[in-house]
Amino acid sequence: MSTSKHFEKICLAVLLCAMLLTGLFMHGEALGIQMIVDADSESHSDSEYFTENDLDGDWDTTGATIITLNGDAASVDGKNAYVSGGNVVITGTGKYVISGTLDDGYISVNANANSKVWILFDGVTISCSDNACLIVSEADKVFLTLADGTENILTGGGTLSEEALSDGANGVIFAHDDLTINGSGALSIRAGYKHGIKANDDLVVTGGSLTIDAPADAIHVNDSFRLTGAVLDLTAGDDGIMVEKEDTFFYMEGGEITAAVSGDAIHSGGDITIAGGSVTLDAGDDALHADGNIEVSDGTILIESCYEGLEAKIITVSGGDITIYPTDDGFNANGGSSDMFGMGGPGGNMNMGGMGGPGGDMSGMQAPPDLSGMQEQTGTADGAEEESYILISGGTVTIINENGNDADGLDSNGSIYITGGDIRISLTNNGTNSAIDFGSESGGVCEISGGTVIACGSYSMAEAFDATSTQGAVLYNLSAGAESGTVLKLEDAAGNELLAWEVPCSFSSANISCPELEINGTYLMVIGNSEEEITLTDISASYGDAASGMFGGNMNWGGMRERGGRGRRGYMAEDTAQPPEGMEGMPQPPEGMEGIPEPPEGMGGMRHPSESGLRDEQSGEVQQAEGVTTESTLTAYPVQTYLQLAFCVLVLLAGIVFAARYRRNQGTR
């Protein structure tokens, strides 16, 4: 009876407790409540990519097991390690300090699947003729720390034993599970068979100086590679860093990479993100190649030689300093078909189908696609190709190609968007080089709304910015061409210099844009010792005495005169505003097609691929372009919070059901 008498109070107390728990789960951290988590939890760090243990290269060695290598033998002082047949085996969670020389053997970690193992290399030299020098057979995670001021050397043989081959141990360091390398010492890896480091899961490098020389890949990772604070010097017969699986990633936010390789310098089956640090690359193939997307937000990238510089489905640059010396394209956003009539060069983008010259058949011209709401990975429903584009919103990009005869500076099978940054492109005045090349024949657009651009190459395939741009742009083509080292300038009516560059390569086309360009403004185009006064009649207009084979912008026939002659006026008088001699038969755009066709209703203005947000593949967060905001009706809480909330709701519902049944039973008595 006493229970029945106080039942209502008990139910009320349960309800209040459920509400209190729900509030604490939702807002506990804001109230100052400390959440207890695993010290090595992947979320327990200011960075989502590195844990505190990853970044701790100076851990306390008190109580560690001491392992001393001595030629063909070793000694162990401590627990969870033993010596077998000249090899050292570590069997459990703990800390291990290793020093000395092992002539022909290896260190093996064979612990429990939930074990975390810390190993300190304190002056270690290991060679192994038929297996890896360091093997992680099983553990949750291994932290390899390089002691300050030490030199550590690992050398692998040219052939592997049957046991090693069956295990897949094709690296001097081979890990089945997660591996972190940190500290402030040095590690030299010399591979005789395949790779320098082979990791089946994640490889994190947050410290130390690593020198790796391998006949295949210097570093080969299955899942992810993450770098900050370390210095890597890589030499490889194939790729420098290979992240193999799809939907994986390469991430760098600090440190240095120097690579001289025969294949790709950095290759990812998923994405590549560079958010800081310094990269200097010499590649026999691509410098940065991602089967997914490439994003650069900070850091310095110098690509001294390569086939293509950056190649991916989507390339975004919001910061950093990028300089590329390619033999083919500088940037290549290669989503969709890259060939013409089924044929195309490696990574090529012919951008030819359905496109005519001025006055040609424009029936193949498609309206620009509506990119609002498009995510980084757009999907391939019904077999459709994923959208591909280049977006530059900040940083500096310099592309110089002195030898390519069929190369592009910025090359996209889809669209190109420039909303900021400083871009300089120089290609030789040879063949069908195009400083800026986009998929106009398949509905792609090339729009500019900010930043500065000087893009020089051959006029034969030059394309102007689209009329849907919101910043003024000039495509200037000259039949005579200009030699390498010619200074190009743009001045305003008052003689103020708006843009200037000593163009490294010869050129016959210059695509330029800067924020100061305004419609109906008068400017002086200066190329070497010649100049012409131009008036920007449209947001994107073409000038000069030559026409490209690609249709783009209104063509304002004119030409240059010697700099300094006849005042500041060009020689294009009213009665000579016609095509130059020899060009009278040049077909003109059909009536009503003098400019780029306007986009369909509802698609006008500058379209930005981030208008509704691009979803970051790793964090899941929506990344907004500068100046673009969205409002969310949901607060972004961790998944665990919603699970805890659901648990509270279930407890509350169970209490209500119990109360109702109890009441009903009491009423029937």
N, C-alpha and C positions, 0 to 999 in steps of 0.2 A: 504493500500500500504506500510505503514511503517513496518508492520509486515513481509510482503513478502520480503522487501528490506533487513532485518536483519535476515531472517530465517536461513541462513547457519551459522551465528555466534551463533544463539541460539542452533542449533543442536550440534555445536562443544562444546559449554559450557556444555550442558547436558552430552555429551560423556566424557568430562574431569572430571566432577563431579562424574560420575559413576565409572570411573577408580580410582579416589581418594578415594571414599568410599570403593571400593574393597580392595585397598591397606591398608587402615586403619583397616578394619575388619580382614585382614590376619596378619598384623604385628603391630597392635596398641599397644599391651602390650610391645613389644620390643622397641617401640618409646617412652615409658614412659606414655602412656595414661592410666588413671585409669578407669577400668570397674566398673560401678555401679551395684551392685547386692543386693539381699535380704540378710540381716545380718544373717539369719538362713538358707540360701541356703545350700543344702547338699554338694555343691562344694566349698563353701566359707570357706576353711580351708586348712592348710598344709597337713592334712590327708583326704583321701577320705572317711574315716569311721566316723569321728567326726567333728561336726561343732564347731564354736567358742562358741556358746551358750552351747553346750554340755560340753565343757571344762571349762566354767566359773562358778565356785562354790562360787564366792564371789561378786555377783552382787549387785548393789546399791539398797537399800530398801527405798530410799526417795520417798515419795508419795504412798507407798504401803498401801493396805487395811489391817487393823489389826484385826485378829480374835482370840478371847480369849475363850478357852474351859473351862467350869466350871461344872463338874459333868454331870448332865443330861441336861444342857443348854449351850448356847454360846452367845457371844456378837460380833457384827460387827461394826467396826469403819472405814468407807470408802465406796467405791462403788462396784457394780457388785458382791455382795454376800449377802445372807440372811440366816436366820435360820428357819427351818421348821420341827416340830415334833421331836426336839432334834438332827436333822441332819443339816449340813452346806452345802449350795449349792453355788457354784461359777459359775457365768453366763457369764463372758466376759474376753477379753484380759486384762492382767494387772499383778501386783505383789501382793502377799498375804503372810503375816507373821502370822503363826499359833503357838500358845503355849497353855499349860494347859492340862487338862484331860477331856476326854469324856467317860463316863462309858459304854453306850450302844448306839452307833450311828456311823455315818460315815461322811466323807467329800466327796462330789460329785462335779465333774467338768462337767457342762452341758452348754457349750458355743457354739459359731458358729464353723462351720467346718474349718474356716481359722484362728481361734484364737490361739495365743500362750500364755500360762499361766505359770507364775513362782510362785512356792509355796515354802516357807521357813519353815521347821520344826525346831522350836526353843524351844525344850524341850516339846515333845508331847507324850501323852499316850492315846491311843484309843483302846477300845475293842468293838466288835460288835458281837452279838450272832447269827445273822441270815443273815448277808451280809458281803461284803468286808468292810474294814475300810477306804480305799481310792479307789474311783471309778472314772475313767475317762470315762464318758458316751459319750462326744463329744468334740473335740478340734482338732486343727491341730497338736499341740505338747504340752506336759506338762513337765516342768522342776521341779523336786522335789529336793530341796537342803537341806542338813543336816547341820545345823548351827554348827560352830566350837565349840568343847567342850561340846556339848549337847548329851544326851541319849534320844532316841526316841523309843517307844515300841508300836507295833501294834499286837493285839491278836484277832484271828478269832474263831468263835464258831464251834461246831461240826456238826451242821445242818444248812441248808439255807432255807430261805422262798421261796415260790413258785415264787414270783417276782424275787428274786435273781437267782433262778435256770433257769427261762425262759430267763434271761439276760446273762446266762453263767458266772456268777460272782463266779467262783470256785477258787478264790485266795484271800488272805488277802489284797493284792493290786491287783486291776483288772482294766485293761486299754483296751478300744476298739481301741484307737489310739496310736500314738508314745509316748513313755515315756522315759525320761532321769532322772537318779539319779546321783547327784554329791554333792560336798561339802566336809567337813572334819569332820563331826560329826559321830555319831553311830546310827544305826537303827537295832532293833531286831524285827523279825517277827516270830510269833508263830501261826501256822495254825492248826485248828482243823478239817478242811474239805479240802481234796485234797491239793492244791498247796499253796506255800508261795506267789509268784508273778506270775500272769497270765497276759500276754500281747498279744493282738491279732495282733499287728503290730510289730514295732521295739522296742527293749529295749536296751538302752545305759546306761552303768554304768561307770562313769569316776572319782568317788571320794567317800569318806566315808568308813565306816567299817560296813558291813552288816552281821548279823548272822540270819540264816533262818533255822527253824525246821518245816518239813511238813510231813504228812503221805503219800503223793504221791510225786510229784516233788517239789523240792525246788524252782526252777524257770522254768516256762513253757511258751515258746514264739512261736508264729506262724511264724513270718517272719525272723527276725535276732536278734542275741545277740552280742553286742560289748562291750568290756571291756578294760579299761586302768586306772591305778592310784587308783583303789579301792581294798579293802580287803574283800573277801567273805569267810564265814565259813558256810558250808552247811551240813545239816543232813536231809536225806530223806528216806522214805519207798520205793521209786522207784528211779527215776533218779535225779541226782543233777541239771543239766541244760539240758533241752530238747528244741531243736529248731525243730518244728514239720514238717513243710511243705517241700515238695521237692523243689529243686532249691533255698534253703535258705542257711544261713551260720551262723557259730559261729566264731567270730574273737576276738583275744586277742593280744594286743601289750604291755601290762604292767599290774601291779597290782599283786594280789595274790588270788589263789583259794585253799581252803582246803575243801575236801568233804569226807564224810563217808556215803555211800548210799548202798541200797540193789540192785539197778539196775545198769544202766550205769552211770558213773560219769558225762560224757559229751556226749550227743547224738545229732546228727544233721541229719535231713532229706536231707540235701545238703552236704556242705563242712565244714571242721574244719580247721582254720588257727591259728597257735600260732606263733607270731612274737616277743615275749618278755614276761616278767613276770615270775611268779613262780607258779607251780601247784603241789599240794600234794594230792594224791587220794587213797582212799580205796573203791573198788567197788565190789559188789556182782556179777556183770556181767562184761561187758567190761569197761575199763577205758575211752578210747576215741573211739567212734563209729560213723562213718560217712557213710551214704548211698551213698555219693559222694566220695570226696577225702579228705585226711588229708595232710596238709603241715606244717612242723615245720622248722622255719628259725632262731629262737633265743629263749632264755628263758631256764628255768630249769623245767623239768618234773620228778617228783618222784612218781611212782606208787607202793605203798607199798603192795597192794594186789588187785587181779582182776582175772577174768577168762581169757580174752585176753587183751593185753595191748592196741595196736592200731589196729583197724579194719576198712578197707575202701576198695574201688575199687582200688585206687591208693594212695600210701603212699610215700611222698617225704620228705627227711630230708636234709637240707643244713646248719644247724647250731643248736646251743643249746646243752643242756646236758640232755639226757633221760636215766632214770634208771627204770627198770621194774622187778617186782617179780610176774609173772603170775602163774596160775595153768595149763594153756594151752599155746597157742602161744603168743610170745612176739609181733611180727608184723604179721598181717594176711591181705594180699591183696587178696580179695575174689571175684573179678570179675569172671564171668563164673560159671560153675558148680563146686560145692564143694563136690560132693559125688562120690562114686564108685559104678557102677551098680545101681544107683538110691538111694543109701543109704549112709549116712555120719553123723558124729556127729555134734553138734552145731558149725557152723562156720568152720568146719573141712576142711582139704585139703588133700585127700588121696594120690594124685599124684601117682597112681599105674597103671592106665589103659594103656595097650600097651607097658609096660616096662618090660624088662627081665634083669636077672643078666648077668654077664660076659658070653659070648658065647650064650646067649639066643636069641630068635627071636627079631631082631631089626626092623622088618618091620613097627612097629607102630611108629618109631622115625620120627618126622617131622623136616624139616629144620627150623631154627629160623626165626620168622617173621620179615619182614622189617618194623622197627618202625619209619623210617624217616618221618617227617611231621605229626606224630600222635599227636593229641591234648589230653588234659586232659580227655575230654569226647569224646570218639571216635565214639559214635553212635552204633546202633544195626540194620543196614540194613539187610533186609531179615531174621530177627530173629537171627542174629549172636550175640554172647555175646560180651560185651565191653572188650577191652584189659585191663589187670590188671598187675600192676608191683609195685615193691619197688625200689626206687632210693635214695641212700644215697651218698651225695656229700660233706658233712661236718658235724661238730659237733661230739658229742660222744654218742654212744648207748651202754648201758650195760643191758643185759637180763640174769637173774638168776632164774632158775626154779628148786627148790629142791625136788619137789614131783611129777611132771607130768610124766606119763608113756607112753603117746602117744601125746607128745607135740613137737612143733617146736620153734626154736628161731626166725628166719626170715622165714615166710611161704608165698609164692606167688602162686596163681593159674596160673599166667603167668610167668613173668621174674623177675630177680633181677639184678640191676646194682649198682655197688659200684665204685664211682669215687673219693672218698675222705672220710675223717672222721676217727674216731677211734672206732672200734667195738669190743666188748667183749661179748661172749655168753657162758653160762655154763648151760647145762642140765645134769640130772643124767644119769648114765650108765644103764638105765632100758628100757625095752620094745622097742618101735620103735621110740624113740626120735631122732630128726634130727635137728642139730644146724642150718643148712641152707637147706631149702626145696623149690623147685621151680617146675613149671609145665613142666618138661622136656618131659613128655609123650604127651603133647599137643603143642609142638613146642616152649616152653619157654626156655630161656637161663639164665645162671648165669655168669655174666661177671664182672671182676674187672680191673680197669685201674688206681687206686690210693687209698690212704688210708692204714690203717693197720687193720688187722682182726685176732683175735684169737677166734675161734668158736668151742666149745667142747661139745660132746654128745656121743651117742651110735654109734658104727660103723655099726650096722646092716642095717641102711638105709642112711648112710652118702653119700652125693653127693659132688663131686669135682667141682671147678670152670671150666667153659668151656674153650676149647682150643682157642676160639676166644678172650679171655682176652688179655690184653696188659701188665699186671703186673704179675710177677711170683707168683705161689701159690702152696702150699704143703698140701695134704691130708694125714695125718699119722694115721693109724689104728693099734691098738695093741690088741691082743686077751686077754691078761691078765687083761687089764684095769688098771686104776689108781684111788686111793682113793681121796676123797674130801680133799682139801687143798694142793694137789700136785702142785709143782712149775713146770711150763712148760717154757722152754727157747729155743731160736734159736740164735746160734752164727755163725759168719762168720769164714773163714779159719784162720783168725788172732786172734780169740778168743773174738772179740768184740760182745757184746750183742745187737742183733737186736730187739728182742721181748722178753718179760717176763711177766708172770702172775701167781699168786697163784690161781689156778682154784678152785672156791668155791665148786663145786659138783664133784662127781665121774664121770669118763669118759673113753671111749675106742677109741675115735676118736677126732682128732684135725685138723681143717681146718684153715690154717694160710697163711697170705700174708702180704707183706710190700714192699715198693719201692726198697729196697736194694736187693731183690731176682732177680737173673739173670740166664738165661739159661747157663748151663755148669758150674755154680758156685758150690763150695763145701761148705757145711754147717754142723753144728753139732746140731742135734735135741736132747734136753735134757728134760727128763720127770722124775722128782724126782731124784733118784740116778742112773738112767740108761741113756744111750746116744747111738746115732748112727750117724755115718758120712754119709751124703747123698750128691749126686750130682744131681742138678736139670736138668734133661734130656729134659724136655719139659716145656712150659710156665705154664702148670698145670699138676702135676704128683702126683701119690699116692705111699706111702711107708708104711713100717711096716710089721707085720706078720699076718695080718688079712685082709679079703676082705669084703666090704659092699655088701649088696644085690642090690645096685644101681650101674649101670655102670658109671664110670667117671674117666678119666685120665689113664695114663699108670701105671700099678701096678709093683712096683719094690720090689720084695720079699726080705725081710731082717729081721732085728730084733735088739733089743737093748742089750747092755751089761752093766755091772755095771759101773757106772761113775768112771772114774779115772783108769780103768784097761787097760793094753796093749796099753799104750800111748793114742793117740787121734783117733785111728781108730776103727770103729765098727767091729763086728765079721763077717760081710758078706763078705767072701772071694770069689775068682773067681769060685771055684769049688762048692760053696754052693748057687750060685745065682739061686736057684730053690725054689718052694714053700716049706715051712717047713713040717716037718714030719706030716703026717695025712692030708695034704692038696694037695697031689699029684694028686688026682682025680678031683681037682677043675677045671671045664671047663674054658678055656681061651678064650679071645675074638677071633672071627674068623679072618682069614687072611685078612689084610687090614683094620681091625677095632680096632687096638691096641689103638688108641686114639679117642678122640671125633671127629666125622665126620666133615670135613670142610664145611662151609656154601656154598651155591650155588654161582656161579660167580656173582660179583656185591654186595655181602653181606658180604664180608670178613672184617676183622678189627673190632674194637670196635664200636658197634652200640649204640648210646645214644638216649633215647627217646626225647631229646631236640635238636637234630641235626637241625631240621627245626623249632624249637620253640614250647613251650607249651603255650597255651593260657590260661591266668589266668581267672577263671570263673567270678570273681567280677570286676576286672579292665578292662578286655578285652585286656590287653597288653600282648605282647608275651614275655615270660620269657625265657632267653637263659641260657644254662648251661655254666659254667666257661670255658673260652677259645673258645666258639663258637660264631661266629658273623654272622649276616645277614645284608643285605643292603635293604633299602626300597626306592622305587621310589616315595613315597608319604610322605609328612610331616604330622605328626599326629596332626591335628587341632581338636578342639571340634566340635561337631555336629552343634552347633549354628552358628559357623563360616561359614560352608558350606551352611546353610540355608540363611545366610545373603548374601553370594556370589551369590547364586541362585537368590535372590531377585534383586541384582544389575544387573545381566545378563538379567532378565526379563524386568527391567526398560530400559536397553539399547536397547533390541530388540524392545520394544514398541516404543521407540523414532525413531528407524530406520524405522519401519513400518509406523509410522505417517509421517515421512519425505518423504518416497517414495510415499505415497498416496497424500500428499500435492503437491508434484511436478507434479504428474500425473494430478491432478485436475487443477493446474495452467496451464498446457500445453494444456488442452482442452478448456480453456476459450477464 
